[in-house]
Amino acid sequence: QVQLVESGGGLVQPGGSLRLSCAASVNVFAVYKMAWYRQAPGKQRELVASITKGGLSDYADSVKGRFAISRDNAENAVYLQMNSLKPEDTAVYYCNSAISPLGPNYWGQGTQVTVSS
């Protein structure tokens, strides 16, 4: 059973920055893919950013150029650096680990990000 624990959410003004962390009980460099998703009230959960075992990253069009996903071997963690935040970035952000292309998938409990003045 993989455990994922997110942290770093909070309230930030538009244009501000936050860094989300995901502490994993699995080697984040060894799994098929690590990713960040988000879910805003009344909306479906959506993929924000992902990084493959080989280090290839991908982003939702809405966050390209503003968000960056990274991994840390020493901390066994995945991060999401979020810059130039907008009110529409407000959501609960979830860390996801895909062990292989066919799963299983594991989720963290989520961390709230609120962008408001």
C-alpha positions, 0 to 999 in steps of 0.5 A: 500500500502506497501512502502519499501525504500532501502539504503546502496548501493555503490562501494566497493572493492572485499573482502569488506563489505556493509550493506543494509537497507530496511525501511518498512511501514509494520511490518516486523515481521508480514508479511509472508516473507521479502526478498532481491533480486538482478538483474545484467545487462542482468540477471534475478532477483534472490532471495538472502536471505529471512526471514519468519514471524517465523524467518527462514532464507534462502540464495542463494547458492552463498551467503551462509556464506557471507551474513546475513539477519536480522530484527529490530523491533524498526526500522521496517527494514530489513537488509542485511549484505554482507561480502567478496564481490565479483565482481559477487555480483554487481547488483541492490538489491531490498527489497521485502515484501510478505504479505501472501503466495498468495501475494501481493508482494511489491518492493522497488526501489532498491539500486546499489551495485558495487564490483570493484577494 
